[in-house]
């Protein structure tokens, strides 16, 4: 989104709102999956959202570069793969197990980032990732424990890998500009793939009644139009490690909605899990907002790999550069 500049704190608040909005989709999707197939729901949901977004944001979409279009297509394929694996895992595996295995991305993101960027993440960030994963485990597995490992669990574990790739890819493409256009194209690609899969593997169906259409409208506007489109915008100002930690908000919000709306029980595991997730996000946010965290983010960028080998060489280059001297004279 060109012309809009956010602080890191504002980007964190936006990403938290995005994750919370997408977490509400569990309630609406559960209502719609009674009469609709998963691919039919995905196709209809994202195609309608793309139509709305294309009308509202037609100017940024028309001005989108080829690079933004390619990035949106790649992200759309990755996110569609993640959601397809998740929905098919829910067919044969308990939802608690699927949620826990998919949220392994909380730990996989900083590990994958360390391997790809060849830098070790700060130890408080890794500690926060482990705390968040423990919180997710308390929320999802506290009551039932871990069952046997079958096809559903394997699909959920694959979804965690795909989810990790989606977070890292979003961070990579969001820094190239046209973040809003990338998010809109991403939604359109997911809708097109969902429609193709619905005709290939299912009997396409529509929502049955007024309540179902209302749930679909909430999915289109809140969960998709806001939840998916603005994620690249928020991740322009955040590291992939931070984005991975915020994924822990999904079971936190879903658990809170289950208690408030569906009347689900709230026991000590639920409270402990929520507390661990909140503490992990606060810990990581405090570290990354401090002086050391700002240095970590600065040296972790792509431009940082071009820095001289030492500060002495850096100052020497500045002194010997005519362009630098000219710029300094102009500023005076």
C-alpha positions in Angstrom: 0.0 0.0 0.0 1.9 2.9 -1.3 2.0 6.2 0.5 1.1 4.5 3.9 3.9 4.2 6.5 3.4 2.3 9.7 5.4 2.0 12.8 6.4 -1.4 14.1 3.8 -1.2 16.9 1.0 -0.3 14.4 2.1 -3.2 12.2 1.9 -5.6 15.1 -1.6 -4.4 16.0 -2.7 -4.8 12.4 -1.3 -8.3 12.2 -2.9 -9.2 15.5 -6.3 -8.0 14.1 -5.7 -10.0 10.9 -5.0 -13.2 12.8 -7.9 -12.7 15.1 -10.3 -12.1 12.1 -9.1 -15.3 10.5 -9.5 -17.2 13.7 -13.3 -16.4 13.6 -13.5 -18.3 10.4 -13.6 -21.6 12.4 -17.0 -20.8 13.7 -18.5 -19.8 10.3 -16.8 -22.6 8.4 -18.1 -25.2 10.8 -21.6 -23.9 10.1 -21.2 -24.0 6.3 -19.3 -27.3 6.1 -22.5 -29.1 7.2 -24.0 -28.7 3.7 -21.0 -27.7 1.6 -17.8 -29.4 0.5 -14.5 -27.9 1.7 -13.4 -27.0 -1.9 -16.8 -25.5 -2.7 -16.5 -23.3 0.4 -13.0 -22.2 -0.4 -13.8 -21.4 -4.0 -17.0 -19.5 -3.3 -15.5 -17.6 -0.3 -12.4 -16.4 -2.1 -14.0 -15.6 -5.4 -16.6 -13.4 -3.8 -14.0 -11.7 -1.7 -11.9 -11.1 -4.8 -14.9 -9.6 -6.6 -15.5 -7.2 -3.7 -11.8 -6.3 -3.4 -11.4 -5.8 -7.2 -14.2 -3.2 -7.1 -13.1 -1.4 -4.0 -9.4 -1.3 -4.8 -9.5 -1.3 -8.6 -6.9 1.4 -9.0 -4.1 -0.3 -7.0 -5.0 -3.5 -8.8 -4.8 -1.9 -12.2 -1.5 -0.3 -11.4 0.0 -3.5 -10.1 3.4 -4.5 -11.6 4.1 -7.9 -13.1 6.3 -8.7 -10.1 3.3 -8.1 -7.8 1.1 -10.3 -9.9 3.6 -13.1 -9.9 4.0 -12.7 -6.1 0.3 -12.9 -5.6 0.0 -16.0 -7.7 2.8 -17.7 -5.8 1.3 -16.8 -2.4 -2.1 -17.9 -3.5 -0.9 -21.3 -4.4 1.0 -21.7 -1.1 -2.0 -20.5 1.0 -4.4 -22.7 -0.9 -2.2 -25.7 -0.4 -2.1 -24.9 3.4 -5.8 -24.6 3.7 -6.5 -27.7 1.6 -4.2 -29.8 3.7 -5.8 -28.4 6.9 -9.4 -29.2 5.7 -8.5 -32.7 4.6 -6.6 -33.4 7.8 -9.7 -32.5 9.8 -11.6 -35.3 8.0 -9.6 -38.1 9.7 -7.8 -36.4 12.7 -9.1 -34.6 15.8 -9.3 -30.8 15.4 -7.1 -30.4 18.5 -4.3 -32.5 17.0 -4.6 -30.7 13.7 -4.4 -27.3 15.4 -1.3 -28.2 17.4 0.6 -29.8 14.5 -0.2 -26.9 12.1 1.0 -24.4 14.7 4.4 -26.0 14.8 5.1 -23.2 12.3 5.6 -21.0 15.4 8.9 -22.8 15.9 9.6 -23.7 12.3 9.6 -20.1 11.1 12.6 -18.8 13.2 14.5 -22.1 12.5 13.9 -21.8 8.8 14.7 -18.2 8.8 18.0 -18.9 10.6 18.9 -21.5 8.0 18.0 -19.4 5.0 19.6 -16.1 6.3 22.5 -17.9 8.0 22.0 -16.0 11.2 21.0 -17.2 14.6 17.8 -15.6 16.0 18.0 -14.0 19.4 17.6 -16.5 22.2 14.6 -14.5 23.7 12.8 -15.0 20.3 13.4 -18.8 20.4 12.3 -18.9 24.0 9.1 -17.0 23.1 8.5 -19.5 20.3 8.8 -22.4 22.6 6.5 -20.7 25.1 3.9 -20.0 22.4 4.1 -23.6 21.2 3.6 -24.8 24.8 0.6 -22.5 25.1 -0.9 -24.0 21.9 -0.3 -27.5 23.3 -2.1 -26.6 26.5 -5.1 -25.1 24.6 -5.4 -28.0 22.0 -4.0 -31.1 23.7 -4.6 -30.4 27.4 -7.7 -32.4 27.7 -7.3 -35.2 25.2 -3.6 -35.8 24.8 -1.9 -37.0 21.6 -3.5 -39.9 19.7 -2.0 -42.2 17.1 -0.2 -40.9 14.1 -2.1 -41.5 10.9 -2.9 -39.9 7.5 -4.7 -36.9 9.1 -1.7 -36.2 11.3 0.7 -36.5 8.4 -1.4 -34.0 6.4 -1.5 -31.6 9.4 2.3 -31.8 9.7 2.6 -31.1 6.0 0.3 -28.1 6.5 2.7 -26.8 9.1 5.5 -26.9 6.6 3.3 -25.2 4.0 2.2 -22.6 6.6 5.9 -21.9 7.4 6.6 -21.4 3.7 3.7 -19.0 3.4 4.9 -16.8 6.2 8.5 -16.6 4.8 7.2 -16.1 1.3 4.9 -13.3 2.4 7.7 -11.6 4.1 9.9 -11.9 1.0 7.3 -10.6 -1.4 5.8 -7.9 0.8 9.1 -6.0 0.9 9.1 -5.6 -2.9 6.2 -3.1 -2.8 2.5 -3.3 -4.0 1.6 -5.2 -0.9 -2.1 -4.5 -1.2 -2.2 -5.7 -4.9 -0.3 -8.8 -3.9 -2.9 -9.6 -1.2 -5.8 -9.1 -3.7 -4.2 -11.3 -6.4 -3.5 -13.9 -3.7 -7.2 -14.0 -2.8 -8.2 -14.4 -6.4 -5.8 -17.2 -7.1 -7.1 -19.1 -4.0 -10.7 -18.7 -5.2 -9.9 -19.9 -8.7 -8.0 -23.0 -7.4 -10.8 -23.7 -5.0 -13.4 -23.6 -7.8 -11.3 -25.9 -10.0 -10.9 -28.4 -7.1 -14.6 -28.3 -6.3 -15.6 -29.3 -9.8 -12.8 -31.9 -10.0 -13.3 -33.6 -6.6 -16.8 -32.6 -5.3 -20.3 -31.8 -6.3 -20.3 -28.0 -6.1 -23.0 -26.6 -3.7 -24.2 -23.3 -2.4 -25.2 -22.3 1.2 -28.6 -23.6 2.1 -30.4 -20.9 4.1 -30.3 -17.3 5.2 -28.1 -18.0 8.2 -25.6 -19.9 6.0 -25.4 -16.9 3.6 -24.8 -14.6 6.6 -21.9 -16.8 7.7 -20.5 -16.7 4.2 -20.8 -12.9 4.1 -18.8 -12.8 7.4 -16.2 -15.1 5.9 -15.9 -13.0 2.7 -15.7 -9.5 4.3 -14.0 -10.1 7.7 -12.0 -13.3 7.4 -10.9 -13.0 3.8 -11.2 -9.4 2.7 -9.5 -8.1 5.8 -7.7 -11.2 7.1 -5.8 -12.3 4.0 -5.5 -9.1 1.9 -3.8 -6.9 4.5 -1.3 -9.5 5.8 1.4 -8.6 3.2 0.9 -4.9 4.2 1.5 -5.7 7.9 4.5 -8.0 7.2 6.4 -5.2 5.4 7.3 -3.8 8.8 7.7 -7.1 10.8 10.2 -9.9 10.7 9.2 -13.4 9.8 9.9 -14.5 13.4 7.3 -12.0 14.7 4.7 -13.1 12.1 5.3 -16.7 13.1 4.7 -15.9 16.8 1.5 -14.1 16.1 0.1 -17.3 14.5 -0.3 -18.5 18.1 -3.2 -16.0 18.4 -5.3 -18.3 16.2 -6.0 -21.0 18.8 -6.1 -18.3 21.5 -9.0 -16.4 19.8 -10.7 -19.6 18.7 -10.6 -20.8 22.2 -12.0 -17.5 23.6 -14.8 -17.6 21.0 -15.6 -21.2 21.9 -16.0 -20.3 25.5 -18.0 -17.1 24.9 -20.2 -18.2 22.0 -20.4 -22.0 22.1 -20.3 -22.3 25.9 -17.2 -24.6 25.9 -15.6 -25.3 29.3 -12.7 -23.1 30.5 -10.3 -25.2 32.7 -6.8 -24.7 34.0 -5.3 -25.9 30.7 -7.2 -23.2 28.8 -6.1 -20.5 31.1 -2.5 -21.7 31.2 -2.3 -21.9 27.4 -3.8 -18.4 26.9 -1.3 -17.0 29.5 1.7 -18.6 27.8 0.7 -17.3 24.4 0.2 -13.7 25.6 3.5 -13.8 27.6 5.4 -15.2 24.6 4.1 -12.4 22.3 4.9 -9.7 24.9 8.4 -11.1 25.4 9.2 -11.2 21.7 7.7 -7.8 21.1 9.7 -6.2 24.0 12.9 -7.7 22.8 12.4 -6.7 19.2 11.4 -3.1 20.2 14.6 -2.6 22.2 17.9 -1.3 20.9 19.3 -4.8 20.4 16.2 -5.9 18.6 16.4 -3.0 16.2 19.9 -3.9 15.4 18.9 -7.5 14.8 16.2 -6.4 12.4 18.5 -4.0 10.6 21.3 -6.6 10.1 18.8 -9.3 9.2 17.6 -7.4 6.1 18.9 -8.1 2.6 20.8 -4.8 2.4 22.6 -5.7 5.6 24.5 -8.4 3.8 26.2 -5.8 1.7 27.7 -4.0 4.7 31.6 -3.7 4.9 33.5 -6.2 7.0 34.2 -3.7 9.8 33.1 -0.3 11.0 36.6 1.1 10.2 36.2 0.1 6.6 32.8 1.7 6.5 34.0 5.1 7.8 36.9 4.9 5.4 34.6 4.4 2.4 32.5 7.4 3.5 35.5 9.6 3.7 36.8 8.6 0.3 33.5 8.7 -1.5 33.0 11.9 -3.5 29.3 11.2 -3.8 29.1 11.2 0.0 31.0 14.4 0.3 28.7 16.1 -2.2 25.6 14.9 -0.4 26.8 16.2 2.9 27.6 19.6 1.4 24.1 19.8 -0.1 22.5 19.0 3.2 24.4 21.8 4.8 
